[in-house]
Amino acid sequence: RYRFVSRELKVLVDRYLRSEYYELTLADTVATVRVHDARNPEKEAAADGALAWLSTKCPQLHTVNLWSTPVTNSGIERLVQQCSNLHVLDLAHCPHVSDAGVRLIAASCPNLLGLDLVGCPDVSDFGVKAVIILCPNLQAFYIGGVRGTTDTSLIHLKACKSLHTLFTGGLRISDETIRAAAAGGQLHTLHCNACFWVTDISLFSLAQNCASLRILNANGCRRITDAGVAAIATNCRSLTLLDIGGCTEVT
């Protein structure tokens, strides 16, 4: 599905981003770009080239979805140089994006509201801390599966007072991260599944600070007990989804 504002743009996408699915919706001052699964013999250069062209032609881009594309730090650099007003950036499963690219985003996009880094293997605390510190208006942060991310960076989430959505699935984090995320009191969605060091302390903090919590995925958090679940049930009356599968201490 696509709606192109010019024939020139369609030619560019056909040339550089031959994909199973892509969607581009552009307007004069606001643009949303969704590009999926680029396929090209020189796919990294092709993806970076297309991203550079788009950002030059559309400097008012506010939402960019590059899920599972071969874009590199070079492409990210061109994007943030031209589009410093980015609000939402999806880089999930972009294997060539590293801390260097993430730090460029943090330094160039102070108005960032949402960032998805799920499954980016070369991202670590070094890049994540920069995002949290330099983008204090962050509202949604998806960082699950990024093995190099720990409490060291995520404890700084307490500075993100508007954070409402957090995905940390599979990370080696503890209660310190969840307490920091809950401090702002705005969390309504938390996925901390398979975070094996999370305990009832996290649930007590959520119950105390996040009365508007609607979704809690704690699947596989084996240190959670009945006490923590009871606290959530008592205080989070807006809860619509609770996943405690694999929580062996809950009866």
HUDASUL-V241100 format. One record per residue. N is the residue number from 1. RES is the residue in one small letter. PHI is phi as a letter, one per 20 degrees, with the letter a starting at -180 (none if undefined). Layout:
n	res	phi
N	RES	PHI
N	RES	PHI
This chain:
n	res	phi
1	r	none
2	y	a
3	r	c
4	f	d
5	v	e
6	s	b
7	r	f
8	e	g
9	l	f
10	k	f
11	v	f
12	l	f
13	v	f
14	d	f
15	r	f
16	y	e
17	l	c
18	r	f
19	s	c
20	e	f
21	y	b
22	y	b
23	e	b
24	l	c
25	t	c
26	l	c
27	a	c
28	d	f
29	t	d
30	v	c
31	a	b
32	t	c
33	v	c
34	r	c
35	v	c
36	h	c
37	d	l
38	a	f
39	r	c
40	n	a
41	p	g
42	e	d
43	k	f
44	e	f
45	a	f
46	a	f
47	a	f
48	d	f
49	g	f
50	a	f
51	l	f
52	a	f
53	w	f
54	l	f
55	s	f
56	t	f
57	k	f
58	c	c
59	p	f
60	q	e
61	l	g
62	h	d
63	t	c
64	v	c
65	n	d
66	l	d
67	w	g
68	s	l
69	t	d
70	p	e
71	v	g
72	t	d
73	n	g
74	s	f
75	g	f
76	i	f
77	e	g
78	r	f
79	l	f
80	v	f
81	q	f
82	q	e
83	c	c
84	s	f
85	n	e
86	l	g
87	h	d
88	v	c
89	l	c
90	d	d
91	l	d
92	a	g
93	h	m
94	c	e
95	p	f
96	h	d
97	v	e
98	s	c
99	d	g
100	a	g
101	g	f
102	v	f
103	r	f
104	l	f
105	i	f
106	a	f
107	a	f
108	s	d
109	c	c
110	p	f
111	n	e
112	l	f
113	l	d
114	g	b
115	l	b
116	d	d
117	l	d
118	v	g
119	g	m
120	c	e
121	p	f
122	d	d
123	v	d
124	s	b
125	d	g
126	f	g
127	g	f
128	v	f
129	k	f
130	a	g
131	v	f
132	i	f
133	i	f
134	l	e
135	c	c
136	p	f
137	n	e
138	l	g
139	q	d
140	a	c
141	f	c
142	y	d
143	i	c
144	g	f
145	g	m
146	v	e
147	r	f
148	g	e
149	t	d
150	t	c
151	d	g
152	t	g
153	s	e
154	l	f
155	i	f
156	h	f
157	l	f
158	k	f
159	a	f
160	c	e
161	k	f
162	s	d
163	l	f
164	h	d
165	t	c
166	l	c
167	f	c
168	t	c
169	g	g
170	g	n
171	l	e
172	r	e
173	i	d
174	s	c
175	d	f
176	e	g
177	t	f
178	i	f
179	r	f
180	a	f
181	a	f
182	a	f
183	a	g
184	g	f
185	g	m
186	q	d
187	l	g
188	h	d
189	t	c
190	l	c
191	h	d
192	c	c
193	n	f
194	a	m
195	c	e
196	f	f
197	w	e
198	v	f
199	t	c
200	d	f
201	i	g
202	s	f
203	l	f
204	f	f
205	s	f
206	l	f
207	a	f
208	q	f
209	n	d
210	c	c
211	a	f
212	s	e
213	l	g
214	r	d
215	i	c
216	l	c
217	n	d
218	a	d
219	n	g
220	g	n
221	c	e
222	r	f
223	r	e
224	i	f
225	t	c
226	d	g
227	a	f
228	g	f
229	v	f
230	a	f
231	a	f
232	i	f
233	a	f
234	t	f
235	n	d
236	c	d
237	r	f
238	s	e
239	l	f
240	t	d
241	l	b
242	l	c
243	d	d
244	i	c
245	g	f
246	g	m
247	c	e
248	t	f
249	e	e
250	v	e
251	t	d
